[in-house]
Amino acid sequence: MLPALRNNFTFPDGSAPRPMSGAELARVVVADDHALVASAMATVVAAAFEVVAIVSNPADLLAAVERWSPELALVDMAMPGMAGIAVTDKILERHAACRVIFLGTQANPEFARDAIQAGASGYVLKTAAVADLIYGMQETLKGGVYLSPEVAREFLNLLLNPGGRGLTPRQRDILRRIAHGQSGKEIAADLELSLRTIQFHKNGIISKLGLRTTAELTRYALENGMA
């Protein structure tokens, strides 16, 4: 078990992290296969919570949940050996009251949606400020759901534009122009961007939608009311 450690970070209002009222001994399990990342995560989390275990694989994560009955588990979305967010069910089977927050590197709203649907309480980017992570943990322990601001924006975009599969406003605009028959050079000229930038966005669209050709992109835009 790690001791609580003092840290020099603060919340936006200048206050220091502190244990939640009524949850001073909230137990946390940290799961990440990168030892340095896990240790750093545990150190900052120990400012406001009791870190009871640091694990590096799904089997040890589930064993820790069974042993410690933690209030919260911080889980690396890409931890090897874990079938994505499917581990959420197994965690909740062992301790239904455990809140699960996934940690990831991509502001992918579909990751967040799938995680929440699976029973997780949050999705936080590994690039998030420490104060944001602590705040998110506290919010989930109050019964809420927390997403990093960047993820929340893309998540809202996904909800408002379900056919867009998480496309950014710029990507939706470019897809619409492609569907209208504009060439890359024409789009670049209209948007005052370089052709290279337009191709970058087009590649991003192709990656997110799982499509390959301009014809497929055009058909998708038409079928989803984006043209």
Backbone as JSON, one array per atom type, in Angstrom:
{
  "sequence": "MLPALRNNFTFPDGSAPRPMSGAELARVVVADDHALVASAMATVVAAAFEVVAIVSNPADLLAAVERWSPELALVDMAMPGMAGIAVTDKILERHAACRVIFLGTQANPEFARDAIQAGASGYVLKTAAVADLIYGMQETLKGGVYLSPEVAREFLNLLLNPGGRGLTPRQRDILRRIAHGQSGKEIAADLELSLRTIQFHKNGIISKLGLRTTAELTRYALENGMA",
  "N": [[0.85, -1.19, 0.0], [0.52, 2.22, -0.79], [1.73, 5.2, 0.75], [-0.01, 8.27, 1.47], [0.92, 11.0, -0.51], [2.41, 14.23, -0.63], [1.69, 16.7, -3.06], [2.44, 19.2, -5.53], [0.5, 20.32, -7.16], [-2.5, 22.11, -8.1], [-6.07, 22.76, -8.1], [-8.06, 24.47, -10.65], [-9.17, 26.65, -9.22], [-7.26, 27.21, -7.4], [-7.17, 25.73, -5.09], [-5.97, 22.93, -3.14], [-5.71, 19.39, -3.88], [-7.79, 17.17, -2.05], [-9.0, 14.61, 0.17], [-12.32, 13.38, -0.46], [-15.21, 14.5, 1.27], [-16.62, 12.26, 3.49], [-15.6, 10.2, 2.08], [-12.99, 9.65, 2.71], [-11.2, 7.54, 2.74], [-11.26, 6.42, 0.23], [-10.66, 3.77, -1.87], [-8.31, 2.92, -4.41], [-7.42, 1.26, -7.39], [-4.74, 1.02, -9.59], [-4.16, 0.38, -12.94], [-1.91, -0.4, -15.34], [0.27, -1.3, -17.93], [2.73, -0.16, -18.25], [5.33, 0.44, -16.22], [6.51, 2.85, -15.22], [4.6, 4.77, -15.88], [2.39, 3.82, -14.44], [3.37, 4.02, -11.8], [3.79, 6.78, -11.58], [1.18, 7.67, -11.93], [-0.03, 6.55, -9.67], [1.29, 7.96, -7.67], [0.4, 10.65, -7.93], [-2.33, 10.3, -7.6], [-2.45, 9.42, -5.0], [-2.53, 11.68, -3.51], [-5.1, 12.31, -2.87], [-6.52, 10.0, -2.53], [-6.61, 6.55, -1.43], [-4.27, 4.49, -2.58], [-4.4, 1.23, -3.28], [-3.38, -0.83, -4.8], [-1.13, -1.49, -7.49], [-1.19, -2.61, -10.7], [-0.32, -4.64, -13.58], [-1.55, -6.11, -15.53], [-4.56, -7.69, -16.84], [-5.41, -9.97, -15.34], [-4.2, -9.63, -12.79], [-5.4, -7.24, -12.17], [-8.13, -7.94, -11.82], [-7.84, -9.68, -9.71], [-6.93, -7.92, -7.74], [-9.15, -6.29, -7.46], [-10.96, -8.11, -6.37], [-9.67, -8.65, -3.96], [-9.34, -6.14, -2.61], [-11.7, -4.69, -2.92], [-12.11, -2.08, -4.21], [-13.13, 1.39, -4.4], [-12.75, 2.6, -6.78], [-11.33, 2.08, -10.02], [-8.57, 2.72, -12.02], [-7.92, 2.32, -15.29], [-5.83, 1.36, -17.92], [-6.67, 1.84, -21.22], [-5.48, 0.47, -23.32], [-4.19, -1.76, -22.32], [-2.24, -4.66, -22.62], [-3.56, -7.93, -23.3], [-6.07, -7.46, -22.45], [-9.43, -7.51, -23.32], [-10.27, -5.0, -24.58], [-12.83, -2.83, -23.49], [-14.24, -4.81, -22.33], [-13.39, -5.8, -19.94], [-14.62, -4.35, -18.01], [-17.12, -5.47, -17.31], [-16.24, -7.75, -15.95], [-14.9, -6.65, -13.79], [-17.03, -5.38, -12.45], [-18.57, -7.57, -11.87], [-17.15, -8.68, -9.82], [-17.02, -6.68, -7.95], [-19.52, -4.75, -7.54], [-19.87, -2.09, -6.82], [-17.68, -0.72, -7.63], [-16.19, 1.95, -9.33], [-15.23, 2.58, -12.66], [-12.67, 4.02, -14.47], [-11.44, 4.67, -17.59], [-8.24, 5.09, -19.07], [-6.76, 6.77, -21.72], [-5.09, 7.46, -24.89], [-6.21, 8.71, -27.04], [-8.58, 11.07, -28.19], [-11.1, 9.82, -28.72], [-14.41, 9.64, -29.41], [-15.97, 7.4, -29.76], [-14.7, 5.39, -28.36], [-15.16, 6.38, -25.79], [-17.97, 6.33, -25.72], [-18.49, 3.55, -25.99], [-17.24, 2.64, -23.7], [-18.74, 3.82, -21.62], [-21.24, 2.71, -22.13], [-20.63, 0.12, -21.5], [-20.54, 0.18, -18.82], [-18.62, 1.65, -17.52], [-17.41, 4.57, -15.75], [-16.06, 6.73, -16.68], [-13.77, 8.38, -19.0], [-10.58, 9.27, -19.46], [-8.04, 11.3, -20.79], [-4.58, 10.51, -21.15], [-3.0, 12.66, -21.33], [-4.15, 14.56, -19.81], [-4.46, 17.19, -17.36], [-3.26, 16.86, -14.02], [-4.99, 17.78, -12.02], [-7.42, 17.67, -13.37], [-7.79, 14.93, -13.67], [-7.99, 14.11, -10.94], [-10.26, 15.55, -10.22], [-12.14, 14.4, -11.94], [-12.18, 11.78, -10.94], [-13.25, 12.21, -8.42], [-15.77, 13.16, -9.13], [-16.91, 10.9, -10.33], [-17.09, 9.22, -8.15], [-19.1, 10.42, -6.82], [-21.18, 9.56, -8.19], [-21.41, 10.45, -10.75], [-20.58, 10.87, -14.28], [-17.54, 11.16, -15.99], [-15.73, 12.8, -18.52], [-12.75, 13.62, -20.23], [-12.28, 17.04, -21.2], [-11.64, 17.39, -23.98], [-12.47, 14.96, -25.02], [-15.14, 15.0, -24.29], [-16.15, 17.05, -25.92], [-15.91, 15.9, -28.47], [-17.53, 13.72, -28.04], [-20.04, 14.87, -27.67], [-20.33, 15.91, -30.2], [-20.52, 13.54, -31.61], [-22.97, 12.58, -30.65], [-24.72, 14.54, -31.56], [-24.32, 14.38, -34.25], [-24.75, 11.64, -35.38], [-24.2, 10.17, -37.71], [-21.72, 10.99, -38.39], [-19.71, 9.69, -37.04], [-17.87, 10.62, -35.08], [-16.43, 12.55, -36.46], [-14.61, 15.59, -36.83], [-15.73, 19.06, -36.88], [-14.37, 20.33, -39.01], [-13.59, 18.1, -40.56], [-16.11, 17.1, -41.27], [-17.0, 19.18, -42.87], [-15.17, 19.07, -44.99], [-15.72, 16.5, -45.94], [-18.32, 16.89, -46.83], [-17.84, 18.65, -48.94], [-16.31, 17.03, -50.61], [-18.25, 15.18, -51.3], [-19.83, 16.81, -52.83], [-18.42, 16.95, -55.08], [-16.07, 18.43, -55.27], [-12.6, 18.93, -55.91], [-9.44, 18.1, -54.3], [-7.71, 20.31, -54.56], [-9.51, 22.37, -55.08], [-10.98, 22.43, -52.72], [-8.97, 23.11, -50.93], [-8.36, 25.67, -51.82], [-10.79, 27.05, -51.37], [-11.0, 26.89, -48.58], [-8.72, 28.07, -47.83], [-6.43, 26.62, -47.19], [-3.58, 24.41, -47.2], [-2.96, 21.99, -49.8], [-1.85, 19.72, -48.8], [-2.73, 19.76, -46.15], [-5.47, 19.38, -46.51], [-5.43, 16.79, -47.54], [-4.49, 15.47, -45.34], [-6.65, 15.75, -43.56], [-8.55, 14.36, -45.05], [-7.49, 11.78, -45.0], [-7.83, 11.3, -42.32], [-10.6, 11.21, -42.16], [-11.14, 8.98, -43.74], [-9.91, 7.03, -42.17], [-11.45, 7.09, -39.8], [-14.01, 6.43, -40.72], [-13.63, 4.07, -41.98], [-13.51, 3.71, -44.7], [-12.52, 3.74, -48.22], [-12.39, 4.79, -50.92], [-13.12, 7.76, -52.94], [-15.66, 7.58, -54.0], [-16.93, 5.91, -52.15], [-16.85, 7.55, -49.89], [-18.45, 9.65, -50.77], [-20.93, 8.35, -51.13], [-21.42, 7.6, -48.49], [-21.67, 10.1, -47.23], [-23.97, 11.07, -48.49], [-25.89, 9.15, -47.72], [-26.03, 9.61, -45.04], [-26.99, 12.14, -44.67], [-25.15, 14.23, -44.91], [-24.35, 15.65, -47.05]],
  "CA": [[0.0, 0.0, 0.0], [1.32, 3.43, -0.87], [1.32, 6.27, 1.66], [-0.44, 9.49, 0.81], [2.07, 11.85, -0.78], [2.09, 15.63, -0.93], [1.98, 17.09, -4.43], [2.4, 20.65, -5.63], [-0.47, 20.79, -8.14], [-3.73, 22.64, -7.53], [-7.21, 22.86, -8.98], [-8.12, 25.79, -11.28], [-9.49, 27.71, -8.27], [-6.12, 27.39, -6.52], [-7.22, 24.84, -3.94], [-5.19, 21.7, -3.28], [-6.52, 18.17, -3.82], [-8.0, 16.63, -0.71], [-9.98, 13.54, 0.16], [-13.71, 13.79, -0.48], [-15.92, 14.36, 2.52], [-17.38, 11.01, 3.52], [-14.92, 9.17, 1.3], [-11.58, 9.93, 2.96], [-10.39, 6.37, 2.5], [-11.65, 5.8, -1.04], [-9.57, 2.91, -2.34], [-8.11, 2.98, -5.85], [-6.48, 0.34, -8.04], [-4.18, 1.58, -10.83], [-3.8, -0.7, -13.85], [-1.21, 0.05, -16.55], [1.4, -2.21, -18.13], [3.97, 0.61, -18.23], [5.63, 0.62, -14.8], [6.74, 4.25, -14.87], [3.31, 5.45, -15.97], [1.58, 3.37, -13.31], [3.91, 4.58, -10.57], [3.52, 8.22, -11.58], [-0.25, 7.81, -11.72], [-0.31, 6.23, -8.26], [1.83, 9.02, -6.83], [-0.47, 11.82, -7.94], [-3.64, 9.89, -7.09], [-2.32, 9.26, -3.55], [-2.76, 12.96, -2.85], [-6.5, 12.44, -2.46], [-7.12, 8.68, -2.39], [-5.74, 5.49, -0.94], [-3.92, 3.56, -3.66], [-4.21, -0.07, -2.62], [-2.67, -1.77, -5.67], [-0.69, -1.12, -8.83], [-1.1, -3.87, -11.44], [0.14, -4.45, -14.96], [-2.25, -6.99, -16.47], [-5.97, -7.89, -16.47], [-5.58, -10.99, -14.28], [-3.87, -9.02, -11.51], [-6.42, -6.22, -11.92], [-9.31, -8.59, -11.28], [-7.47, -10.21, -8.39], [-6.86, -6.78, -6.83], [-10.53, -5.86, -7.2], [-11.52, -9.09, -5.45], [-9.02, -8.56, -2.65], [-9.44, -4.85, -1.95], [-13.02, -4.07, -3.12], [-11.86, -0.64, -4.33], [-14.22, 2.25, -4.87], [-12.47, 3.08, -8.13], [-10.21, 1.48, -10.75], [-8.05, 3.47, -13.16], [-7.5, 1.23, -16.17], [-5.29, 1.71, -19.23], [-7.52, 1.3, -22.28], [-4.72, -0.37, -24.25], [-3.37, -2.72, -21.6], [-2.19, -5.95, -23.3], [-4.26, -9.05, -22.69], [-7.42, -7.05, -22.06], [-10.32, -7.42, -24.48], [-10.86, -3.67, -24.59], [-13.64, -2.44, -22.35], [-14.94, -5.99, -21.8], [-12.95, -6.04, -18.57], [-15.54, -3.65, -17.1], [-18.1, -6.44, -16.79], [-15.57, -8.65, -15.0], [-14.66, -5.86, -12.58], [-18.3, -5.17, -11.77], [-19.01, -8.87, -11.35], [-16.41, -8.94, -8.58], [-17.33, -5.61, -6.99], [-20.48, -3.93, -8.29], [-19.81, -0.68, -6.45], [-16.43, -0.13, -8.14], [-16.26, 2.86, -10.48], [-14.13, 2.31, -13.59], [-12.28, 5.11, -15.38], [-10.43, 4.24, -18.55], [-7.23, 6.08, -19.44], [-6.37, 6.53, -23.11], [-4.27, 8.48, -25.56], [-6.95, 9.29, -28.15], [-9.87, 11.7, -27.89], [-12.02, 9.11, -29.61], [-15.72, 9.59, -28.75], [-16.53, 6.06, -29.82], [-14.12, 4.71, -27.2], [-15.88, 6.86, -24.62], [-19.35, 5.8, -25.78], [-18.48, 2.11, -25.72], [-16.86, 2.44, -22.3], [-19.88, 4.18, -20.77], [-22.27, 1.7, -22.35], [-20.2, -1.12, -20.85], [-20.67, 0.33, -17.37], [-17.56, 2.5, -16.96], [-17.87, 5.88, -15.28], [-15.3, 7.83, -17.24], [-12.67, 8.17, -19.94], [-9.68, 10.41, -19.27], [-6.83, 11.24, -21.61], [-3.34, 10.46, -20.38], [-2.39, 13.98, -21.41], [-4.93, 15.46, -18.98], [-3.82, 17.76, -16.18], [-3.48, 16.05, -12.81], [-6.19, 18.28, -11.35], [-8.59, 17.17, -14.11], [-7.95, 13.52, -13.32], [-8.5, 14.03, -9.57], [-11.64, 16.04, -10.25], [-12.96, 13.37, -12.59], [-12.32, 10.67, -10.01], [-14.18, 12.63, -7.37], [-17.11, 13.24, -9.72], [-17.46, 9.55, -10.53], [-17.43, 8.67, -6.83], [-20.37, 11.03, -6.43], [-22.23, 8.96, -9.02], [-21.44, 11.06, -12.07], [-19.75, 10.36, -15.37], [-16.58, 12.2, -16.35], [-14.92, 12.67, -19.73], [-11.83, 14.74, -20.46], [-12.95, 18.05, -22.02], [-11.47, 17.12, -25.41], [-13.3, 13.8, -25.34], [-16.53, 15.42, -24.13], [-16.54, 17.81, -27.12], [-16.09, 14.96, -29.57], [-18.66, 12.87, -27.67], [-21.23, 15.65, -27.98], [-20.38, 15.95, -31.66], [-21.0, 12.22, -32.04], [-24.39, 12.49, -30.33], [-25.47, 15.46, -32.42], [-24.12, 13.99, -35.65], [-24.44, 10.21, -35.3], [-23.67, 9.65, -38.96], [-20.36, 11.46, -38.57], [-18.78, 8.79, -36.35], [-16.8, 11.33, -34.39], [-15.69, 13.48, -37.32], [-14.56, 16.96, -36.36], [-16.45, 19.97, -37.79], [-13.57, 20.51, -40.24], [-13.69, 16.88, -41.36], [-17.46, 17.03, -41.85], [-17.06, 20.17, -43.95], [-14.4, 18.54, -46.12], [-16.48, 15.37, -46.49], [-19.45, 17.46, -47.59], [-17.32, 19.21, -50.19], [-15.95, 15.89, -51.45], [-19.51, 14.63, -51.81], [-20.33, 17.75, -53.84], [-17.59, 16.82, -56.27], [-14.91, 19.3, -55.3], [-11.3, 18.28, -55.84], [-8.63, 18.53, -53.18], [-7.21, 21.65, -54.81], [-10.62, 23.31, -54.94], [-11.3, 22.54, -51.29], [-7.87, 23.85, -50.32], [-8.5, 27.08, -52.2], [-11.96, 27.6, -50.69], [-10.77, 26.97, -47.14], [-7.44, 28.74, -47.63], [-5.53, 25.67, -46.56], [-2.71, 23.75, -48.17], [-3.46, 20.71, -50.3], [-1.36, 18.7, -47.87], [-3.62, 19.76, -44.99], [-6.73, 18.76, -46.93], [-5.2, 15.36, -47.65], [-4.38, 14.98, -43.97], [-8.02, 15.62, -43.04], [-9.22, 13.29, -45.79], [-6.99, 10.52, -44.46], [-8.47, 11.13, -41.02], [-11.98, 10.81, -42.43], [-11.08, 7.59, -44.22], [-9.57, 6.18, -41.04], [-12.57, 7.03, -38.87], [-15.19, 5.81, -41.33], [-13.29, 2.74, -42.5], [-13.77, 3.7, -46.14], [-11.28, 3.86, -49.0], [-12.44, 5.59, -52.16], [-13.95, 8.96, -52.97], [-17.04, 7.14, -54.25], [-17.47, 5.41, -50.88], [-17.05, 8.72, -49.04], [-19.61, 10.37, -51.3], [-22.12, 7.57, -50.8], [-21.63, 7.68, -47.04], [-22.17, 11.45, -46.93], [-25.35, 11.16, -48.99], [-26.76, 8.28, -46.93], [-26.13, 10.11, -43.66], [-27.45, 13.52, -44.66], [-24.03, 15.15, -44.7], [-23.99, 16.27, -48.32]],
  "C": [[0.89, 1.24, 0.0], [0.84, 4.45, 0.15], [0.83, 7.45, 0.86], [0.77, 10.4, 0.66], [1.62, 13.27, -1.06], [2.51, 15.94, -2.37], [1.79, 18.59, -4.55], [1.43, 21.16, -6.69], [-1.72, 21.27, -7.43], [-4.84, 22.6, -8.56], [-7.24, 24.26, -9.59], [-8.42, 26.93, -10.31], [-8.37, 27.95, -7.26], [-6.1, 26.48, -5.32], [-6.42, 23.58, -4.22], [-6.11, 20.49, -3.24], [-6.64, 17.7, -2.38], [-9.02, 15.52, -0.79], [-11.4, 14.08, 0.18], [-14.31, 13.61, 0.9], [-16.75, 13.09, 2.48], [-16.72, 9.9, 2.73], [-13.42, 9.31, 1.45], [-10.67, 8.75, 2.61], [-10.78, 5.65, 1.21], [-10.46, 5.05, -1.62], [-9.53, 2.9, -3.87], [-7.1, 1.92, -6.29], [-6.03, 0.99, -9.34], [-3.69, 0.43, -11.7], [-3.2, -0.15, -15.14], [0.02, -0.83, -16.71], [2.74, -1.48, -18.21], [4.27, 1.01, -16.78], [5.8, 2.08, -14.4], [5.44, 5.03, -14.88], [2.45, 5.1, -14.77], [2.05, 3.99, -12.01], [3.63, 6.08, -10.47], [2.04, 8.48, -11.31], [-0.6, 7.59, -10.25], [0.16, 7.36, -7.34], [0.9, 10.22, -6.77], [-1.85, 11.5, -7.36], [-3.61, 9.79, -5.56], [-2.48, 10.56, -2.79], [-4.17, 13.07, -2.31], [-7.19, 11.11, -2.22], [-6.11, 7.69, -1.81], [-5.49, 4.5, -2.07], [-3.58, 2.22, -3.02], [-3.46, -1.07, -3.48], [-2.3, -1.11, -6.98], [-0.48, -2.43, -9.58], [-0.77, -3.6, -12.89], [-0.56, -5.35, -15.97], [-3.67, -7.25, -15.96], [-6.18, -8.88, -15.34], [-5.31, -10.39, -12.91], [-4.87, -7.92, -11.15], [-7.64, -6.84, -11.26], [-9.04, -9.16, -9.89], [-7.44, -9.09, -7.36], [-8.27, -6.29, -6.47], [-11.19, -6.81, -6.2], [-10.95, -8.91, -4.04], [-9.36, -7.28, -1.9], [-10.82, -4.21, -2.03], [-12.9, -2.55, -3.24], [-13.1, 0.13, -4.78], [-14.02, 2.65, -6.32], [-11.26, 2.36, -8.72], [-9.84, 2.37, -11.92], [-7.4, 2.45, -14.08], [-7.03, 1.75, -17.53], [-6.13, 1.03, -20.31], [-6.79, 0.29, -23.16], [-3.85, -1.41, -23.55], [-3.4, -4.08, -22.28], [-2.93, -7.04, -22.54], [-5.68, -8.72, -22.27], [-8.27, -6.88, -23.3], [-11.06, -6.09, -24.44], [-11.64, -3.38, -23.32], [-14.39, -3.61, -21.75], [-14.55, -6.28, -20.36], [-13.87, -5.36, -17.56], [-16.53, -4.62, -16.47], [-17.48, -7.32, -15.71], [-15.26, -7.92, -13.69], [-15.94, -5.73, -11.77], [-18.89, -6.46, -11.23], [-18.38, -9.14, -9.98], [-16.72, -7.89, -7.51], [-18.22, -4.59, -7.7], [-20.38, -2.45, -8.0], [-18.57, 0.02, -6.99], [-16.72, 0.75, -9.35], [-15.03, 2.61, -11.35], [-13.9, 3.53, -14.47], [-11.2, 4.58, -16.29], [-9.51, 5.41, -18.87], [-6.77, 5.76, -20.85], [-5.57, 7.66, -23.68], [-5.02, 9.19, -26.67], [-8.27, 9.88, -27.69], [-10.94, 11.12, -28.81], [-13.37, 8.97, -28.92], [-16.34, 8.21, -28.77], [-15.96, 5.18, -28.7], [-14.92, 5.07, -25.95], [-17.3, 6.3, -24.58], [-19.39, 4.33, -25.41], [-18.15, 1.84, -24.26], [-18.04, 2.72, -21.37], [-20.99, 3.15, -20.91], [-21.92, 0.39, -21.65], [-20.27, -1.03, -19.33], [-19.57, 1.15, -16.72], [-18.14, 3.86, -16.58], [-17.09, 7.05, -15.87], [-14.24, 7.39, -18.23], [-11.82, 9.43, -19.89], [-8.44, 10.23, -20.12], [-5.6, 11.23, -20.71], [-2.6, 11.79, -20.42], [-3.12, 15.0, -20.53], [-4.09, 16.01, -17.83], [-4.17, 16.89, -14.96], [-4.77, 16.48, -12.11], [-7.45, 17.78, -12.04], [-8.85, 15.71, -13.77], [-8.54, 13.38, -11.92], [-9.95, 14.47, -9.52], [-12.57, 15.0, -10.85], [-13.19, 12.18, -11.68], [-13.34, 11.01, -8.92], [-15.61, 12.7, -7.9], [-17.72, 11.85, -9.89], [-17.84, 8.91, -9.2], [-18.71, 9.28, -6.28], [-21.53, 10.46, -7.25], [-22.31, 9.53, -10.42], [-20.59, 10.32, -13.08], [-18.82, 11.49, -15.79], [-15.81, 11.83, -17.61], [-13.97, 13.85, -19.8], [-12.51, 15.74, -21.39], [-12.84, 17.79, -23.53], [-12.36, 15.97, -25.87], [-14.77, 14.19, -25.28], [-17.01, 16.19, -25.35], [-16.81, 16.87, -28.28], [-17.28, 14.04, -29.31], [-19.97, 13.58, -28.0], [-21.42, 15.74, -29.49], [-20.93, 14.64, -32.21], [-22.49, 12.08, -31.79], [-25.23, 13.35, -31.26], [-25.39, 15.09, -33.89], [-23.77, 12.51, -35.69], [-23.87, 9.62, -36.57], [-22.22, 10.01, -39.18], [-19.31, 10.61, -37.9], [-17.59, 9.52, -35.75], [-15.97, 12.25, -35.25], [-15.71, 14.87, -36.7], [-15.36, 17.84, -37.32], [-15.69, 20.19, -39.09], [-13.67, 19.29, -41.14], [-15.06, 16.74, -42.0], [-17.6, 18.0, -43.02], [-16.34, 19.65, -45.18], [-15.13, 17.36, -46.75], [-17.65, 15.87, -47.31], [-18.98, 18.01, -48.93], [-16.89, 18.1, -51.16], [-17.2, 15.31, -52.1], [-20.12, 15.52, -52.89], [-19.46, 17.77, -55.08], [-16.39, 17.71, -56.34], [-13.61, 18.48, -55.21], [-10.54, 18.78, -54.62], [-8.13, 19.95, -53.34], [-8.31, 22.69, -54.63], [-11.0, 23.51, -53.47], [-10.23, 23.37, -50.58], [-7.99, 25.34, -50.6], [-9.65, 27.74, -51.45], [-11.7, 27.83, -49.2], [-9.47, 27.68, -46.79], [-6.49, 27.88, -46.81], [-4.65, 25.04, -47.62], [-3.34, 22.44, -48.61], [-3.03, 19.58, -49.36], [-2.26, 18.6, -46.63], [-4.95, 19.1, -45.33], [-6.57, 17.25, -47.02], [-5.08, 14.73, -46.26], [-5.77, 14.76, -43.37], [-8.77, 14.49, -43.75], [-8.78, 11.93, -45.28], [-7.63, 10.23, -43.1], [-9.92, 10.67, -41.17], [-12.03, 9.35, -42.85], [-10.82, 6.64, -43.07], [-10.76, 6.0, -40.09], [-13.76, 6.27, -39.45], [-14.91, 4.42, -41.87], [-13.58, 2.6, -43.98], [-12.47, 3.94, -46.9], [-11.35, 4.87, -50.14], [-13.31, 6.82, -52.0], [-15.41, 8.6, -53.18], [-17.69, 6.65, -52.95], [-17.74, 6.57, -49.92], [-18.3, 9.49, -49.47], [-20.9, 9.65, -50.94], [-22.44, 7.67, -49.31], [-22.23, 9.03, -46.67], [-23.63, 11.59, -47.35], [-26.31, 10.35, -48.12], [-26.96, 8.78, -45.52], [-26.46, 11.59, -43.58], [-26.36, 14.54, -44.45], [-23.62, 15.86, -45.97], [-24.92, 17.44, -48.64]]
}
